[in-house]
Amino acid sequence: MIEIKDIEKSFDGVKVLKGVSAVFETGKTNLIIGQSGSGKTVLMKSLVGLVRPEHGEILYDGRDLLKLDREQLRHLRTEIGMLFQGSALFDSETVLGNVEFPIMMYTKMTDAERRERARFCLERVGLKGADDKYPSEISGGMQKRVAIARAIALNPKYLFCDEPNSGLDPKTSILIDELLSDITHEYGITTVINTHDMNSVLGIGENIIFINKGYREWVGNKDLIYETTNEALSNFVFATDLFQKVKQYVLSHGHPMKG
């Protein structure tokens, strides 16, 4: 579990995060959503230590990120997996080499052990046999799955995903969502996803934190979101005609995935 308490962050005298508190639950997909400029990206960067808040606490199972020394911070980083928006694969490395990289950086595994772990992760994301291909030789969806395999290579307790469906077609986006959800539940990971994809919100949003103008305005799940009385949240999630129709259907007939 990750808990943040009263996080504040300013840039050039402008407060971007205004006393944000939230809990990111273990074994669940925790989504951070909000309009551009809302502060959600700054919140994600604060969670992983790329931005340092002026005030507040960021607790990883009780360990305050902001108070860790260098060695403690290094150890925490071995417990964290990162999935970047553009996959961030090394073009000069094979698929297998990309997944092996964090294992080589943070463990003392032998070459054979490292390859075995990397191949296991690739198989888990449905890429068995793709070891020797290079990123340029595979599709965007496959690249994203390689990035997921790399992110789980160290068997992380915490997994952070920045816009995981960016640049993907709707069908592939759903597959990535389902894969992230499956891995989260299977391994009991605290998964935090920064997204603007409403299909993800309504599909896998088990714990949703809505950030608006620097404040945490709403917390709930994908079922409760249909009945929200928060106008800003409703306007954001159900902005298009399609999602308005989905909302009306759910409110009239119940959730299509239930019963």
C-alpha positions, 0 to 999 in steps of 0.5 A: 500500500502507498499512502500520501498525506497532505502533499503540496508542490509549487513551481515558480510560486504557483501551487500545483498540488494543494494538500492531496491525500490518498491511499493506493491499495495493494492488489488493485489497479489504482488510477489517477485521472484529471484534465491536463494541468490538473496536477495528476502528472506532478502527483505521479512524479512525486510518488516515484521521487522525480519531483520532491514536494515541499510538504507532506508524506509519501508512505510505501508500506509505512516508509516515508519516501521523503525521509529515506537515505541513499541506501534505503532509497536504492532498496526501495527502487528495486521494489518499483516497476515503471512502465513509461508512456513511450515504452522507452525500450533500448533500440539497440537491444533485443527484446530479451536484452531489454527485459534483462536490463533491470535484472542485470542492474539490480541483482547478482543473478548469473547470466543463465538465471537472468535469461530464465527470469527474462524469458519467464516475464516475456512468456507471462505477457504473451511474447514467448519466442520473441527474444531475438527481435528488436523493438523496431521489428515489432508492433506498438502493442508488442513493444508495450508488452515488452515494457511491461515484462521489463517492469515486472522483471524484478517482481516489484511490489509497486508498479507505476504506469504513465499513460500505458495506452498512449498511441495504441488502437482501442483493441490493443488498449483493452488487451494492455488494460487486461494484462495490467489488471491480471498481473496486479491481481496475480502478484498482489502488486500496488499498481498506480496508473496515470491515464486519460483513457476513459475505457481504462477508467470504466474497465479496470478502475478499482480505485480511482483518484480524481485530481482537479485544479490541484485538489483531490476531488473524488475517490471511488471505483468504476461502478460508483463513478456512474452515480457521481454528483461531482460535476467536474468529474462527470464532465471529464469522464462522460464528455463524449456522446458515447460515454454519455450513452454508456452512463445512461444505459448503466443507470437504467439497466445496471452495469453490463458486466454484472449479472 
